[in-house]
Amino acid sequence: MKWKIIDKEDFIVTKWTGGETTQLFIYPEDAIFSEKNFLWRVSSATFTSTESKFSDFTGYQRYILPLEGKLALSHKGLYNRELDKYEVEYFDGTWTTFSKNSLDCRDYNFIVRNGNLAKMQILSRGCEYFLKESEIVTIFSMDDFVISLEDSDERIDVNAFSILILETDDEEKISIISADSPLILSEFFIT
């Protein structure tokens, strides 16, 4: 297993029509978000308005959840949904989606190109999780956290609002040793 930590100072921050977005990680790493030539991306956004329209991501699936504040989504012609903190909404990037949110809202996004296997999990202190062979995993938290890798007895300390990237070559069990807030684990399966 290979792993690395990307600290918040190294994230790419850009403006969008409704606020600011922080790119936590993109894959492949040389992909350019605006060109939509990526397989997947994790990011976190803040809002300058209480209403916004989501960008069209035809060809992608989206996961979103609020980290702070309130967030409600309206998928035009389909349904509306209010999300509690760390409650995940999964939807098609082609849908016309609007949000209503509090000004203190910060969200977490995982966007995956169609045809790829991926999933998102919310973990907490004391949880154990089995990683599969041939996947890339990101783990993010608003607070400091510590995990251990069972096979190597390695302990990894990660600072708040940083992201841990794990690349597996075999199955591996991880344990959440310390975490004051939930951890968001995003998995992308390499085929």
C-alpha positions as CSV (number, residue, x, y, z in Angstrom):
1,M,0.0,0.0,0.0
2,K,1.1,3.5,-0.8
3,W,-0.2,6.6,0.9
4,K,0.3,10.3,1.1
5,I,-1.3,13.3,2.9
6,I,-2.2,16.5,1.1
7,D,-2.5,19.4,3.5
8,K,-5.0,22.3,3.2
9,E,-2.2,24.7,2.2
10,D,-1.7,22.7,-1.0
11,F,-5.3,22.5,-2.1
12,I,-6.5,24.4,-5.2
13,V,-9.1,27.0,-4.4
14,T,-11.2,28.6,-7.1
15,K,-14.3,30.8,-7.3
16,W,-17.6,29.5,-8.7
17,T,-20.8,31.4,-9.3
18,G,-22.2,30.7,-5.9
19,G,-19.1,30.8,-3.7
20,E,-15.7,29.1,-3.5
21,T,-14.6,25.5,-4.2
22,T,-11.6,23.8,-2.7
23,Q,-10.2,20.9,-4.8
24,L,-9.0,18.3,-2.4
25,F,-7.9,15.7,-5.0
26,I,-8.4,14.9,-8.6
27,Y,-7.6,11.7,-10.5
28,P,-5.6,11.4,-12.6
29,E,-3.6,14.0,-10.9
30,D,-2.7,15.9,-14.1
31,A,-6.4,16.2,-15.1
32,I,-7.9,19.7,-15.4
33,F,-11.3,20.0,-13.8
34,S,-12.7,22.6,-16.2
35,E,-11.8,20.4,-19.1
36,K,-13.8,17.5,-17.5
37,N,-11.0,15.1,-18.4
38,F,-10.9,13.5,-14.9
39,L,-12.2,10.1,-13.7
40,W,-13.1,11.5,-10.2
41,R,-12.6,14.5,-8.0
42,V,-13.2,15.3,-4.3
43,S,-13.8,18.9,-3.3
44,S,-15.5,21.1,-0.7
45,A,-17.4,24.2,-1.4
46,T,-18.7,27.3,0.5
47,F,-21.5,29.6,-0.5
48,T,-21.9,33.4,-0.9
49,S,-25.6,33.1,-1.6
50,T,-28.4,31.0,0.0
51,E,-29.5,29.6,-3.4
52,S,-27.5,28.3,-6.4
53,K,-27.8,26.1,-9.5
54,F,-25.4,23.2,-9.8
55,S,-23.1,22.9,-12.8
56,D,-24.0,20.4,-15.5
57,F,-21.9,17.3,-15.1
58,T,-23.3,15.1,-17.9
59,G,-21.4,11.9,-18.0
60,Y,-20.7,11.9,-14.2
61,Q,-22.4,10.7,-11.0
62,R,-22.3,13.0,-7.9
63,Y,-22.2,12.5,-4.1
64,I,-22.7,15.5,-1.9
65,L,-23.1,16.1,1.8
66,P,-23.1,19.1,4.2
67,L,-20.2,19.3,6.5
68,E,-21.5,22.5,8.2
69,G,-24.7,24.5,8.0
70,K,-27.9,23.5,6.2
71,L,-28.3,22.2,2.7
72,A,-31.4,21.3,0.7
73,L,-31.4,20.0,-2.9
74,S,-34.1,20.2,-5.5
75,H,-33.7,18.0,-8.6
76,K,-36.0,19.6,-11.2
77,G,-39.0,17.4,-12.0
78,L,-37.8,14.7,-9.7
79,Y,-37.7,15.4,-5.9
80,N,-36.5,17.7,-3.2
81,R,-34.4,16.6,-0.2
82,E,-33.1,18.3,3.0
83,L,-29.8,16.9,4.1
84,D,-28.6,16.7,7.7
85,K,-24.9,17.0,8.4
86,Y,-22.9,14.1,6.9
87,E,-26.1,12.7,5.1
88,V,-25.1,11.7,1.6
89,E,-27.1,12.5,-1.5
90,Y,-26.2,10.6,-4.7
91,F,-27.5,11.8,-8.0
92,D,-26.9,12.0,-11.8
93,G,-24.7,14.9,-13.0
94,T,-27.2,15.5,-15.9
95,W,-30.0,16.4,-13.6
96,T,-30.9,20.1,-13.2
97,T,-30.2,20.6,-9.5
98,F,-30.7,23.6,-7.3
99,S,-29.7,24.1,-3.7
100,K,-31.0,26.2,-0.8
101,N,-28.5,26.5,2.0
102,S,-27.5,28.6,5.0
103,L,-24.6,31.1,4.4
104,D,-22.4,29.1,6.8
105,C,-22.8,25.9,4.7
106,R,-19.8,24.0,3.6
107,D,-20.3,20.8,1.5
108,Y,-18.2,17.9,0.4
109,N,-18.4,16.6,-3.2
110,F,-17.3,13.4,-4.8
111,I,-17.8,13.4,-8.6
112,V,-17.2,10.2,-10.6
113,R,-17.2,9.6,-14.4
114,N,-20.0,7.2,-15.5
115,G,-18.8,3.6,-16.0
116,N,-16.5,3.6,-13.0
117,L,-17.1,1.8,-9.7
118,A,-17.0,4.1,-6.7
119,K,-18.7,4.6,-3.3
120,M,-18.6,6.9,-0.3
121,Q,-18.8,5.9,3.4
122,I,-19.0,7.8,6.7
123,L,-16.8,6.4,9.4
124,S,-16.2,7.4,13.1
125,R,-13.8,6.6,15.9
126,G,-13.6,2.9,16.6
127,C,-14.7,1.8,13.1
128,E,-12.8,-0.8,11.2
129,Y,-13.0,-0.9,7.4
130,F,-11.8,-3.4,4.8
131,L,-10.2,-1.9,1.7
132,K,-10.3,-3.9,-1.4
133,E,-7.4,-4.7,-3.8
134,S,-6.7,-2.2,-6.6
135,E,-8.5,0.9,-5.4
136,I,-7.7,4.4,-4.5
137,V,-9.2,5.7,-1.3
138,T,-9.4,9.2,0.1
139,I,-10.2,9.9,3.8
140,F,-11.1,13.4,4.9
141,S,-12.3,15.0,8.2
142,M,-12.9,18.5,9.5
143,D,-10.8,17.6,12.5
144,D,-7.5,15.7,13.2
145,F,-7.7,12.0,12.9
146,V,-5.6,8.9,13.3
147,I,-5.9,5.6,11.5
148,S,-3.9,2.4,11.7
149,L,-3.1,-0.1,8.9
150,E,-3.5,-3.6,10.2
151,D,-1.1,-5.4,7.9
152,S,1.9,-3.1,8.6
153,D,1.0,-1.9,12.1
154,E,1.5,1.6,10.7
155,R,-0.2,4.6,12.3
156,I,-1.1,7.6,10.2
157,D,-1.8,11.0,11.8
158,V,-3.8,13.4,9.6
159,N,-4.4,17.1,10.4
160,A,-7.8,18.7,10.2
161,F,-9.0,19.6,6.7
162,S,-6.3,17.6,5.1
163,I,-6.8,14.5,2.9
164,L,-5.3,11.1,3.1
165,I,-4.9,9.2,-0.2
166,L,-4.3,5.4,0.0
167,E,-3.5,3.2,-3.0
168,T,-4.1,-0.4,-2.4
169,D,-2.4,-3.4,-4.0
170,D,-3.9,-5.9,-1.7
171,E,-6.8,-6.1,0.8
172,E,-6.1,-4.1,3.9
173,K,-8.0,-3.5,7.1
174,I,-7.9,0.0,8.6
175,S,-9.0,1.1,12.0
176,I,-10.0,4.6,13.1
177,I,-8.1,5.2,16.3
178,S,-8.9,8.8,16.9
179,A,-11.5,11.1,15.3
180,D,-13.5,14.0,16.9
181,S,-15.8,14.3,13.8
182,P,-16.9,11.9,11.1
183,L,-14.5,10.7,8.4
184,I,-15.5,10.7,4.8
185,L,-14.1,7.7,2.9
186,S,-14.3,7.8,-0.9
187,E,-13.4,4.7,-2.8
188,F,-12.5,4.4,-6.5
189,F,-12.0,1.0,-8.0
190,I,-9.2,0.7,-10.6
191,T,-10.3,-1.6,-13.4
